[in-house]
Amino acid sequence: MKTRIAPLLAAAVLSIGMLGLSACAPEPTTPDPKPTATAKPTPSPTATPTPTATPTPTPTPTPEPWERFTDVRMSQSFEVPPGWEVEDIGTPNDLGIVQFGVFDPAGVQRLYFANALQGLGGACGELPQQIVEELDSQPVEIPGYVAAPDGVTQLVAPRVVFRAAQVAEGVIASLSLADDVPPQSCMYYNMLHTDGGLTAFATKVQVDTSDPQAQWLFGSMDEARAYMQTEDYALLVRTLASFRIA
């Protein structure tokens, strides 16, 4: 009986040992999953705005210069606008008086110039009187100007003056260089009383009521005042104000 038990015990011990080995063996480990990299979205291409072209500024044309008119026969001078002309309108029997007309680009005479005037005067008879208003008066400095009072005429400082008088046909007007105050009469003269003689630089020398249509005629005083706001008026004023002696 001992002989059979021993082998059985040995077998049992071996079986137990094997179980022990099985129980002590480490379990296989499952590797931790590696994180999967997330692909970043590819940004959509952004359109680059086309730069706006800066317009090239149009160059401002340089205004043409005014020209000073002179003549060897006289000591006076004045400027004229671009495109305007000065023409000799004298005659052989002018008694030494130098006369010029100032013409605009259309060929229309706009101003009259004369030096050393003489032989002025006349009677009104039954002609209507003028009540002259000075609608505009701009003092000017005239180099070389020396006043020559005649003892009769009321003289004032030289100025560019816009005169107007109401008549039945409308308003008679004139624009001139003058150094006097005209009396109430049927006529007046636009002149400078200088030591070199009577000098005229005006739209018209003698302004009278004998033929209003032959004068510078406006429809009303308001129309004459409105003309003062025009470029044409400014050109004439500047031309008159440019007058110099010597």
Kinemage of the C-alpha trace (Angstrom):
@kinemage 1
@onewidth
@group {chain A} dominant
@subgroup {mainchain}
@vectorlist {calphas} color= white
{ca met a 1} P 0.000 0.000 0.000
{ca lys a 2} L 2.859 2.445 0.704
{ca thr a 3} L 4.313 1.784 -2.693
{ca arg a 4} L 1.113 2.906 -4.525
{ca ile a 5} L 0.557 5.964 -2.320
{ca ala a 6} L 4.031 7.350 -2.984
{ca pro a 7} L 3.599 7.585 -6.706
{ca leu a 8} L 0.183 9.126 -6.191
{ca leu a 9} L 1.572 11.685 -3.808
{ca ala a 10} L 4.328 12.496 -6.211
{ca ala a 11} L 1.820 12.995 -8.948
{ca ala a 12} L -0.311 15.156 -6.706
{ca val a 13} L 2.664 17.268 -5.671
{ca leu a 14} L 3.623 17.733 -9.313
{ca ser a 15} L 0.110 18.750 -10.193
{ca ile a 16} L -0.016 21.257 -7.337
{ca gly a 17} L 3.363 22.638 -8.391
{ca met a 18} L 2.182 23.095 -11.868
{ca leu a 19} L -0.921 24.866 -10.607
{ca gly a 20} L 1.229 27.125 -8.500
{ca leu a 21} L 3.365 28.020 -11.431
{ca ser a 22} L 0.286 28.711 -13.469
{ca ala a 23} L -1.182 30.901 -10.743
{ca cys a 24} L 2.023 32.933 -10.323
{ca ala a 25} L 2.717 33.652 -14.059
{ca pro a 26} L 2.078 37.334 -14.967
{ca glu a 27} L -0.837 38.109 -17.223
{ca pro a 28} L 0.088 39.420 -20.650
{ca thr a 29} L -0.227 43.291 -20.825
{ca thr a 30} L -2.118 45.048 -23.581
{ca pro a 31} L -0.172 48.049 -24.840
{ca asp a 32} L -1.890 51.393 -24.316
{ca pro a 33} L -3.241 52.721 -27.570
{ca lys a 34} L -1.135 55.573 -28.955
{ca pro a 35} L -3.029 58.802 -29.554
{ca thr a 36} L -3.891 59.329 -33.165
{ca ala a 37} L -2.750 62.694 -34.494
{ca thr a 38} L -5.668 64.791 -35.797
{ca ala a 39} L -4.925 66.396 -39.117
{ca lys a 40} L -5.321 70.154 -39.042
{ca pro a 41} L -7.722 71.453 -41.678
{ca thr a 42} L -5.980 73.129 -44.593
{ca pro a 43} L -7.055 76.785 -44.652
{ca ser a 44} L -8.914 77.868 -47.751
{ca pro a 45} L -6.875 80.255 -49.862
{ca thr a 46} L -7.875 83.913 -49.239
{ca ala a 47} L -8.100 86.173 -52.259
{ca thr a 48} L -5.713 89.138 -52.041
{ca pro a 49} L -7.570 92.366 -52.864
{ca thr a 50} L -6.313 94.166 -55.937
{ca pro a 51} L -4.952 97.562 -54.893
{ca thr a 52} L -7.005 100.478 -56.194
{ca ala a 53} L -5.031 102.564 -58.618
{ca thr a 54} L -4.614 106.146 -57.427
{ca pro a 55} L -5.720 108.489 -60.200
{ca thr a 56} L -3.002 110.761 -61.473
{ca pro a 57} L -3.986 114.347 -60.661
{ca thr a 58} L -4.569 116.534 -63.672
{ca pro a 59} L -1.942 119.270 -63.657
{ca thr a 60} L -3.405 122.724 -63.149
{ca pro a 61} L -2.539 124.882 -66.136
{ca thr a 62} L -0.435 127.901 -65.296
{ca pro a 63} L -2.433 131.052 -66.038
{ca glu a 64} L -0.998 133.246 -68.744
{ca pro a 65} L 0.633 136.396 -67.406
{ca trp a 66} L -0.758 139.863 -67.953
{ca glu a 67} L 1.363 142.153 -70.116
{ca arg a 68} L 2.236 145.774 -69.401
{ca phe a 69} L 1.655 148.082 -72.340
{ca thr a 70} L 4.027 150.995 -72.917
{ca asp a 71} L 4.656 153.441 -75.731
{ca val a 72} L 7.676 155.690 -76.335
{ca arg a 73} L 5.387 158.697 -76.829
{ca met a 74} L 4.042 158.686 -73.291
{ca ser a 75} L 5.120 158.148 -69.694
{ca gln a 76} L 1.994 156.206 -68.732
{ca ser a 77} L 1.583 152.416 -68.842
{ca phe a 78} L -0.985 149.790 -67.894
{ca glu a 79} L -1.502 146.027 -67.969
{ca val a 80} L -3.879 144.067 -70.183
{ca pro a 81} L -5.285 140.536 -69.749
{ca pro a 82} L -3.999 137.633 -71.875
{ca gly a 83} L -5.492 137.743 -75.359
{ca trp a 84} L -6.412 141.441 -75.178
{ca glu a 85} L -4.918 143.971 -77.589
{ca val a 86} L -4.038 147.663 -77.441
{ca glu a 87} L -4.382 149.590 -80.700
{ca asp a 88} L -3.484 153.136 -81.642
{ca ile a 89} L -6.742 154.907 -82.524
{ca gly a 90} L -5.322 158.409 -82.904
{ca thr a 91} L -5.397 160.587 -86.001
{ca pro a 92} L -2.790 162.915 -87.505
{ca asn a 93} L -4.639 165.970 -86.129
{ca asp a 94} L -4.715 164.924 -82.466
{ca leu a 95} L -2.613 167.904 -81.292
{ca gly a 96} L -0.074 165.587 -79.754
{ca ile a 97} L -2.666 163.604 -77.783
{ca val a 98} L -1.820 159.888 -77.643
{ca gln a 99} L -4.946 157.720 -77.885
{ca phe a 100} L -5.324 153.964 -77.550
{ca gly a 101} L -8.194 151.520 -77.524
{ca val a 102} L -8.110 148.362 -75.395
{ca phe a 103} L -9.831 145.480 -77.190
{ca asp a 104} L -10.980 142.127 -75.813
{ca pro a 105} L -10.375 138.789 -77.648
{ca ala a 106} L -13.647 139.260 -79.561
{ca gly a 107} L -12.339 142.537 -81.015
{ca val a 108} L -14.686 144.755 -78.991
{ca gln a 109} L -13.216 147.983 -77.636
{ca arg a 110} L -13.622 147.939 -73.865
{ca leu a 111} L -11.478 150.854 -72.654
{ca tyr a 112} L -10.205 154.146 -74.011
{ca phe a 113} L -6.933 155.828 -73.058
{ca ala a 114} L -5.793 159.364 -73.863
{ca asn a 115} L -3.248 161.726 -72.354
{ca ala a 116} L -2.996 165.536 -72.422
{ca leu a 117} L -6.682 165.991 -73.223
{ca gln a 118} L -7.928 169.462 -74.132
{ca gly a 119} L -10.883 171.184 -75.718
{ca leu a 120} L -13.465 169.594 -73.417
{ca gly a 121} L -16.801 171.194 -72.629
{ca gly a 122} L -20.228 171.807 -74.042
{ca ala a 123} L -23.704 173.075 -73.291
{ca cys a 124} L -26.586 170.948 -72.057
{ca gly a 125} L -29.428 172.970 -73.510
{ca glu a 126} L -32.594 170.970 -72.960
{ca leu a 127} L -30.838 167.659 -72.309
{ca pro a 128} L -31.982 165.900 -69.119
{ca gln a 129} L -29.716 166.129 -66.082
{ca gln a 130} L -27.966 163.086 -64.619
{ca ile a 131} L -28.038 162.234 -60.944
{ca val a 132} L -24.879 160.142 -60.767
{ca glu a 133} L -24.470 157.355 -58.218
{ca glu a 134} L -21.170 155.677 -57.408
{ca leu a 135} L -22.076 151.989 -57.267
{ca asp a 136} L -18.476 150.957 -56.571
{ca ser a 137} L -15.314 152.852 -55.675
{ca gln a 138} L -11.908 151.253 -55.096
{ca pro a 139} L -8.981 153.476 -54.040
{ca val a 140} L -5.751 152.950 -55.983
{ca glu a 141} L -2.139 154.014 -55.589
{ca ile a 142} L -0.784 155.410 -58.859
{ca pro a 143} L 3.015 155.639 -58.954
{ca gly a 144} L 4.032 159.003 -60.411
{ca tyr a 145} L 0.620 160.627 -59.887
{ca val a 146} L 0.665 164.287 -58.836
{ca ala a 147} L -2.689 166.057 -58.640
{ca ala a 148} L -3.165 169.335 -60.512
{ca pro a 149} L -6.220 171.196 -59.149
{ca asp a 150} L -7.915 173.541 -61.595
{ca gly a 151} L -9.676 175.648 -58.970
{ca val a 152} L -13.114 174.523 -60.125
{ca thr a 153} L -13.314 170.745 -59.995
{ca gln a 154} L -13.692 168.983 -56.640
{ca leu a 155} L -10.750 166.564 -56.504
{ca val a 156} L -10.464 163.410 -54.396
{ca ala a 157} L -7.910 160.598 -54.165
{ca pro a 158} L -7.641 158.503 -57.355
{ca arg a 159} L -9.933 155.493 -57.511
{ca val a 160} L -11.494 153.026 -59.891
{ca val a 161} L -15.127 154.100 -59.879
{ca phe a 162} L -18.300 152.582 -61.353
{ca arg a 163} L -20.816 155.369 -61.945
{ca ala a 164} L -24.469 155.055 -62.939
{ca ala a 165} L -27.334 157.433 -63.655
{ca gln a 166} L -31.007 156.662 -64.219
{ca val a 167} L -32.522 157.934 -67.472
{ca ala a 168} L -35.778 157.175 -69.262
{ca glu a 169} L -34.130 154.499 -71.399
{ca gly a 170} L -32.489 152.675 -68.479
{ca val a 171} L -29.228 153.265 -66.600
{ca ile a 172} L -26.201 154.942 -68.177
{ca ala a 173} L -22.973 153.628 -66.628
{ca ser a 174} L -19.219 154.090 -66.874
{ca leu a 175} L -16.127 152.550 -65.302
{ca ser a 176} L -12.982 154.635 -65.034
{ca leu a 177} L -9.971 155.953 -63.210
{ca ala a 178} L -11.037 159.279 -61.730
{ca asp a 179} L -9.984 161.781 -59.093
{ca asp a 180} L -13.027 164.057 -59.111
{ca val a 181} L -16.677 164.281 -58.108
{ca pro a 182} L -18.813 165.203 -61.132
{ca pro a 183} L -21.435 167.932 -60.650
{ca gln a 184} L -25.067 167.318 -61.495
{ca ser a 185} L -25.299 167.973 -65.203
{ca cys a 186} L -26.305 166.441 -68.503
{ca met a 187} L -22.694 165.271 -68.900
{ca tyr a 188} L -19.528 164.467 -66.985
{ca tyr a 189} L -15.966 163.468 -67.872
{ca asn a 190} L -13.984 160.490 -66.606
{ca met a 191} L -10.491 161.888 -66.021
{ca leu a 192} L -7.420 162.187 -63.844
{ca his a 193} L -6.178 165.732 -63.203
{ca thr a 194} L -2.393 165.274 -63.247
{ca asp a 195} L 0.538 167.654 -63.492
{ca gly a 196} L 1.196 166.155 -66.930
{ca gly a 197} L -2.259 167.109 -68.179
{ca leu a 198} L -5.749 165.654 -68.182
{ca thr a 199} L -5.588 161.881 -68.613
{ca ala a 200} L -8.479 159.570 -69.452
{ca phe a 201} L -8.570 155.823 -68.867
{ca ala a 202} L -12.181 154.670 -68.927
{ca thr a 203} L -14.951 152.890 -70.774
{ca lys a 204} L -15.895 156.334 -72.098
{ca val a 205} L -14.509 159.840 -71.545
{ca gln a 206} L -17.673 161.899 -71.966
{ca val a 207} L -20.858 160.443 -70.524
{ca asp a 208} L -24.002 162.365 -71.463
{ca thr a 209} L -27.733 162.044 -72.022
{ca ser a 210} L -27.810 163.213 -75.645
{ca asp a 211} L -28.006 159.628 -76.961
{ca pro a 212} L -28.350 157.047 -74.168
{ca gln a 213} L -28.268 154.177 -76.672
{ca ala a 214} L -24.728 155.223 -77.612
{ca gln a 215} L -23.689 154.945 -73.965
{ca trp a 216} L -23.112 151.869 -71.786
{ca leu a 217} L -26.746 151.186 -70.988
{ca phe a 218} L -28.188 148.770 -68.404
{ca gly a 219} L -31.848 147.916 -67.972
{ca ser a 220} L -31.926 148.898 -64.300
{ca met a 221} L -29.772 149.756 -61.298
{ca asp a 222} L -30.119 146.162 -60.092
{ca glu a 223} L -28.765 144.919 -63.416
{ca ala a 224} L -25.820 147.306 -63.154
{ca arg a 225} L -25.093 146.117 -59.596
{ca ala a 226} L -25.291 142.473 -60.703
{ca tyr a 227} L -22.674 143.168 -63.378
{ca met a 228} L -20.233 144.096 -60.613
{ca gln a 229} L -20.154 140.405 -59.586
{ca thr a 230} L -18.940 139.188 -62.988
{ca glu a 231} L -15.461 138.162 -64.124
{ca asp a 232} L -15.655 140.726 -66.915
{ca tyr a 233} L -16.054 143.519 -64.375
{ca ala a 234} L -13.098 142.208 -62.371
{ca leu a 235} L -10.901 142.194 -65.499
{ca leu a 236} L -11.722 145.813 -66.305
{ca val a 237} L -11.151 146.925 -62.717
{ca arg a 238} L -7.773 145.199 -62.592
{ca thr a 239} L -6.739 146.756 -65.919
{ca leu a 240} L -7.632 150.257 -64.727
{ca ala a 241} L -5.956 149.722 -61.347
{ca ser a 242} L -2.686 148.722 -63.061
{ca phe a 243} L -2.185 152.267 -64.401
{ca arg a 244} L 1.221 153.864 -63.761
{ca ile a 245} L 2.872 157.174 -64.583
{ca ala a 246} L 6.623 157.079 -65.346
